Amino acid sequence: MPQPPSGRRPLSRGARRKYGVIVKRIWPFVVGAILVLIGIIWTLQGIGVLGGSAMSGQAMWAIVGPIVGVIGVVLIVVGAARRRTGDRD
């Protein structure tokens, strides 16, 4: 079997499957954490705690921020529930 240009061996079918399962289990945590952080920043900007932006002091961001944060928390909870039940889709 010829070597790929990078010099690394291609992953076996089992390794690709295991990697795919890991990615499916981790992505809700990563995306959820990012959304929670964005939600916190937007909320703080909206209520005027964080300045220096066009978003600072704007009521819309004080409303949108918590909504985005809650969506992030929901993703984290769903990811934890999937992990606990062993769902491997």
N, C-alpha and C positions, 0 to 999 in steps of 0.2 A: 504494500500500500504506500503510495507516495506521501511524503511529508507535506503538510500545509506550509505556505510561504513563511509563516511566523516561526517555524521550527518546533512548534508545540504539537503534541498529538491531539487529534480530535477526541472529544468526549464520547465515551461509550453510550449506548442507548440507556442503560441503567443510570449512569451519572447524569445524563440530560434530564431524565425523568425526575430524579431526586432533586436536582437543581430547580426544576420547574415547580415542584411541590414546595420547596423552601421559599421561592419567590412569591408564590400564591399565598403563603401563610404570612409573609412579612409585609407585603405591600399595604395592607390596611393600617398597620401601625405607623409606617413611614408617612404615608399620605395624611393620616389622621393627625399625627404630631405636627406636620407642616401646617395643616389647616388650623389647628389650635393656636400655634404661634402667630400665624397671620391674623386670626381673629382677635388675639390679645393686643397685637400692635394696632390694628384698625380701631379697636375699642378705645384704647388709650389716646390715639390721635383724635378720635371723634369727640371725646370728652375734654380735650385740650391739655392732657397731661404730657403727651409727646408733641412738641412743636416742630417747626421747620418744614412743614409740608402743606400743600394745598388742601390736604384732608384734615388738617388740624382745626379743631373747633367746629367741624361740620357734623350736624346731628345725624345725617344719613350714615356716617361711618360708625357712630355710636350704636346704631341699630344693626347694621350689616355685620359688624365685627362679632358680636355674640352669636349671631346666627351661624356664621362660618365656623366659629369655635365649637358650637354644639354639633355641627355636622362632623367635625373632626373627632369629637369625643364618641359619637355614634360609630364612626368607622373603627376606632380603637376597640370599642366594646364588641362590635360584630367580629372583628379579627380575633379577639380573645375567646369569644364563644365558639368560633369555628375551630380554633386550636384545641379547646377543651374537648369538643365532641369528636375531634379527629377527622373532620370532613376534609376529603382530599379531592373533591370535584375532578 
